[in-house]
Amino acid sequence: MKANRQILQLAIPNVLSNLSVPLLSSVDTALVGHLSEVYYIGAVAVGSMIFNFVYWGFGFLRMGTTGLTAQAYGNENQSEMFSILIRALLVALVCSLFIILLQFPIVKFSLFLVQASADVEQHAGIYFKIRIFAAPATLSLYAIQGWFLGMQNARFPLYIMLLVNVVNIIGSLFFVIGLGMNSDGVALGTVIAQYTGLLFSGFLLLKFYGYPRNQFDWAKILHLDELKRFFTLNFDIFIRTLLLIFAFSFFTAKSAEICDGILAANTILLQLWMLFSYGIDGFAFAAESLVGKFIGAKSESDTKTIIKMIFYWGIGLGIIFTIIFLAFGKPIV
């Protein structure tokens, strides 16, 4: 069917891109897991949890940008496409600067809630204070990748994520194995990888979409009504994301309260769950792109068809992953 073909054309690159995220975390966990002390795993887990709470809250920069861009794409409104991108990047920059300015209360409050051991808290704090400077790149990548998806281009986000992950792994290996660093080396590798990804995404944008000098005007981009529309659309997404983050953070925090060993074990367990979650999200991203496009094109029948087919894909993949975990859970662990 045409709908399934459209879904798979966007979903497959998204699945591959998304799966690279938990796989990268697994590599980081394995890397610090070979160090002399188990609290390094806990430090990376707690530090990553804090960033999940901070960054996932800004997931609307990707999801909202995808939906709005897809509608402009379906409506063939080129000026609006580029206006949405610039607006999202400006919001990303402002938000990232606030995160950096508030880094000390954020990390202190987060570590207070977690109640981990002194060693885990010390190294998680160091990890956070290094990785926090990747915030502008990380949030900007959310916006740019969301824009590419809205433009019905799932290949570029895949290329970006692959590059980010390769640089991250190489950097972490160099700092940890080569220079003898620990969790701080993993954080530094992440910072370098994020800015590398941002530079590469800028290259792709300019090379294949051109410099949009005459495609937008600043008065429209900064218009209060447009900004209000952007944030209003994303408010529900923001609340939904916060609830998800709370569940994951509660799991990690309670594990840390027990002991470093339980924290390390449950971190690995959570990575397996995230592997499934990120994979299935590839189809969600495809749905956002296609539904937005057909809404913009005012095609109600195509919109309903995509929603129905995505629902079927979700049920099918859920059953498949359940069978895999039931049959091969122990060997996987």
NUGUPA-807916 format. One record per residue (C-alpha): residue number from 1; x negated, y negated, z. Coordinates in steps of 0.001 Angstrom, whole numbers. Layout:
     n        xx        yy        zz
   NUM         X         Y         Z
...
***
This chain:
     n        xx        yy        zz
     1         0         0         0
     2     -1061     -3558      -682
     3      -544     -4599      2954
     4     -2775     -1812      4268
     5     -5472     -2697      1758
     6     -5389     -6340      2845
     7     -5528     -5333      6502
     8     -8476     -2970      6016
     9    -10431     -5484      3931
    10    -10434     -7808      6933
    11    -10245     -5273      9759
    12    -13230     -3063      8871
    13    -15836     -5882      8954
    14    -14161     -7197     12115
    15    -14315     -3787     13791
    16    -18005     -3428     12954
    17    -18703     -6958     14160
    18    -16759     -6478     17391
    19    -18302     -3104     18193
    20    -21726     -4711     18100
    21    -20818     -6811     21170
    22    -20416     -3980     23737
    23    -23206     -2041     22038
    24    -25505     -4989     22648
    25    -24448     -5097     26288
    26    -25177     -1387     26496
    27    -28675     -1992     25129
    28    -29264     -4723     27719
    29    -27997     -2408     30458
    30    -30224       436     29257
    31    -33202     -1900     29038
    32    -33002     -3188     32604
    33    -31969       291     33720
    34    -35518      1460     33035
    35    -36987     -1136     35378
    36    -38173      -230     38852
    37    -35112     -1490     40770
    38    -31407      -737     40265
    39    -30410     -4264     41265
    40    -31582     -5547     37878
    41    -28626     -3717     36299
    42    -26354     -5294     38874
    43    -27839     -8727     38195
    44    -27155     -8472     34450
    45    -23659     -7091     35159
    46    -22759     -9881     37574
    47    -24349    -12556     35393
    48    -22500    -11270     32332
    49    -19264    -11172     34327
    50    -19635    -14858     35166
    51    -20197    -15712     31510
    52    -17243    -13549     30510
    53    -15080    -15560     32860
    54    -16440    -18854     31526
    55    -16663    -18046     27812
    56    -13594    -15869     27391
    57    -11538    -18730     28744
    58    -12583    -20597     25606
    59    -11622    -17725     23311
    60     -8931    -20007     21894
    61    -11736    -21725     19969
    62    -11857    -18611     17798
    63     -8258    -17378     17883
    64     -6632    -20776     17584
    65     -9025    -21879     14855
    66     -8319    -18691     12906
    67     -4562    -19195     13006
    68     -4580    -22885     12117
    69     -7156    -22435      9349
    70     -5253    -19478      7894
    71     -2081    -21573      7716
    72     -3936    -24371      5931
    73     -5482    -21756      3616
    74     -2070    -20294      2786
    75      -761    -23798      2142
    76     -3847    -24557       -18
    77     -4574    -27671      2037
    78     -8348    -27966      1682
    79     -8616    -31220      3604
    80     -6852    -29694      6617
    81     -9087    -26598      6488
    82    -12221    -28655      7043
    83    -10539    -30990      9522
    84     -9676    -27988     11700
    85    -13299    -26804     11600
    86    -14767    -30160     12627
    87    -12131    -30614     15339
    88    -12883    -27161     16765
    89    -16638    -27821     16728
    90    -16177    -31126     18557
    91    -14052    -29419     21213
    92    -16679    -26663     21498
    93    -19465    -29201     22003
    94    -17587    -31170     24669
    95    -16582    -28000     26532
    96    -20129    -26621     26463
    97    -21551    -29852     27872
    98    -19066    -29695     30750
    99    -20076    -26089     31417
   100    -23758    -27053     31592
   101    -23034    -30019     33872
   102    -20991    -27797     36202
   103    -23396    -24850     36150
   104    -24446    -25078     39810
   105    -20958    -25045     41375
   106    -19906    -22358     38879
   107    -22706    -19954     39781
   108    -22511    -20646     43520
   109    -18757    -20114     43667
   110    -18952    -17011     41467
   111    -21663    -15373     43568
   112    -19708    -16230     46709
   113    -16687    -14363     45332
   114    -18690    -11341     44180
   115    -20440    -10736     47523
   116    -23223     -8654     45984
   117    -26508     -7770     47660
   118    -29127    -10481     48155
   119    -31330     -9039     45396
   120    -28476     -8906     42893
   121    -27402    -12465     43749
   122    -30928    -13807     43379
   123    -31554    -12310     39951
   124    -27996    -12917     38724
   125    -28491    -16595     39579
   126    -31723    -16728     37588
   127    -30046    -14934     34672
   128    -27173    -17436     34709
   129    -29372    -20541     34893
   130    -31282    -19432     31795
   131    -28395    -18186     29677
   132    -26177    -21207     30415
   133    -28169    -23278     27918
   134    -26806    -21110     25114
   135    -23313    -22537     25785
   136    -23284    -25057     22881
   137    -24317    -22354     20412
   138    -21953    -19733     21821
   139    -18827    -21898     21759
   140    -19717    -23344     18345
   141    -20030    -19801     17006
   142    -16535    -19065     18320
   143    -15186    -21962     16268
   144    -17161    -21194     13102
   145    -16378    -17481     13131
   146    -12707    -18257     13720
   147    -12781    -20617     10748
   148    -14353    -17994      8474
   149    -11661    -15498      9498
   150     -8953    -18052      8779
   151    -10495    -18474      5332
   152     -9914    -14705      4856
   153    -13657    -14052      5090
   154    -14517    -11300      7569
   155    -17924    -10560      6048
   156    -19683    -13699      7255
   157    -18764    -13179     10937
   158    -20123     -9636     10579
   159    -23409    -10900      9119
   160    -23692    -13483     11898
   161    -23049    -10977     14679
   162    -25488     -8459     13219
   163    -28212    -11100     13090
   164    -27437    -12292     16627
   165    -27572     -8752     17967
   166    -30789     -7832     16173
   167    -32524    -10998     17391
   168    -31141    -10425     20889
   169    -32420     -6854     21062
   170    -35839     -7742     19652
   171    -36120    -10752     21945
   172    -35082     -8802     25034
   173    -37516     -6005     24215
   174    -40305     -8523     23712
   175    -39666    -10390     26951
   176    -38938     -7351     29124
   177    -41282     -4716     27711
   178    -43894     -6967     26130
   179    -44168     -9729     28721
   180    -43088     -7754     31780
   181    -40042     -9894     32551
   182    -36808     -8443     33985
   183    -33206     -9687     33816
   184    -34500    -13192     33056
   185    -36056    -11821     29865
   186    -32685    -10434     28783
   187    -31103    -13859     29367
   188    -33811    -15628     27366
   189    -33360    -13199     24484
   190    -29643    -14015     24459
   191    -30264    -17770     24318
   192    -32609    -17473     21344
   193    -30208    -15123     19547
   194    -27224    -17456     19946
   195    -29011    -20448     18441
   196    -30350    -18268     15628
   197    -26771    -17234     14864
   198    -25611    -20852     14894
   199    -28293    -21903     12415
   200    -27443    -18973     10146
   201    -23710    -19732     10258
   202    -24458    -23340      9313
   203    -26474    -22088      6349
   204    -23600    -19853      5185
   205    -21102    -22665      5598
   206    -23086    -25191      3572
   207    -24193    -22743       876
   208    -20825    -21142       140
   209    -18329    -23835      1133
   210    -20356    -26991       566
   211    -20670    -30123      2654
   212    -17081    -31370      3177
   213    -17988    -35061      2945
   214    -14761    -36116      1254
   215    -12492    -33378      2567
   216    -11492    -34963      5869
   217    -11335    -38262      7705
   218    -12351    -38920     11308
   219     -9138    -40764     12121
   220     -7132    -37627     11398
   221     -9578    -35300     13155
   222     -9537    -37349     16362
   223     -5850    -38228     16213
   224     -4199    -37519     19568
   225     -1260    -35694     17975
   226     -3603    -33301     16160
   227     -5647    -32663     19306
   228     -2446    -32133     21293
   229     -1253    -29618     18693
   230     -4587    -27799     18899
   231     -4495    -27460     22693
   232      -745    -26783     22915
   233     -1043    -23919     20457
   234     -3875    -22401     22459
   235     -2453    -22777     25974
   236      -735    -19365     25967
   237     -3912    -17768     24609
   238     -5889    -19417     27397
   239     -3584    -18058     30138
   240     -3585    -14562     28616
   241     -7376    -14586     28486
   242     -7717    -15728     32094
   243     -5549    -12820     33265
   244     -7718    -10338     31363
   245    -10876    -11878     32769
   246     -9486    -11709     36298
   247     -8866     -7959     35946
   248    -12397     -7265     34674
   249    -14014     -9565     37208
   250    -12054     -8023     40094
   251    -13301     -4578     39045
   252    -16927     -5755     38949
   253    -16660     -7751     42178
   254    -15194     -4858     44163
   255    -17881     -2549     42782
   256    -20563     -4982     43936
   257    -19089     -5035     47439
   258    -19595     -1271     47785
   259    -23247      -935     46749
   260    -25670     -1550     43879
   261    -25377      2066     42698
   262    -21578      1900     42339
   263    -21906     -1444     40578
   264    -24369        55     38094
   265    -22166      3131     37473
   266    -18969      1136     36990
   267    -20798     -1249     34671
   268    -21480      1688     32353
   269    -17839      2821     32665
   270    -16621      -656     31765
   271    -18899      -707     28720
   272    -17153      2409     27370
   273    -13746       813     27823
   274    -14949     -2389     26160
   275    -16185      -351     23201
   276    -12601       704     22471
   277    -11175     -2729     23219
   278    -13537     -4602     20918
   279    -12996     -2068     18155
   280     -9212     -2349     18215
   281     -9504     -6143     18277
   282    -10778     -5978     14708
   283     -7226     -5269     13597
   284     -5916     -8077     15782
   285     -8291    -10480     14025
   286     -7045     -9239     10651
   287     -3466     -9830     11779
   288     -4260    -13393     12853
   289     -5829    -14150      9472
   290     -3107    -12597      7329
   291       -68    -13701      9330
   292     -1416    -17249      9433
   293     -1998    -17222      5681
   294      1501    -15999      4870
   295      3104    -18433      7321
   296      1196    -21230      5599
   297      2384    -19919      2234
   298      5947    -19727      3643
   299      6241    -16035      2733
   300      8507    -14547      5405
   301      8637    -11065      3860
   302      4838    -10715      3718
   303      4562    -11994      7294
   304      6987     -9352      8582
   305      5249     -6610      6596
   306      1829     -7416      8048
   307      3192     -7535     11607
   308      4879     -4141     11145
   309      1808     -2473      9631
   310      -524     -3856     12316
   311      1831     -2419     14939
   312      1513      1038     13330
   313     -2271       751     13155
   314     -2420      -158     16837
   315      -389      2876     17907
   316     -2409      5226     15704
   317     -5795      4002     16881
   318     -4664      4075     20506
   319     -3749      7754     20161
   320     -7043      8581     18419
   321     -9212      6907     21072
   322     -7210      8550     23863
   323     -7871     11991     22371
   324    -11585     11193     21967
   325    -11985     10110     25594
   326    -10001     13102     26884
   327    -11980     15597     24809
   328    -15465     14088     24977
   329    -15373     11825     28041
   330    -17980     13670     30092
   331    -20526     14131     27262
   332    -20155     10448     26326
   333    -20867      9364     29908
***
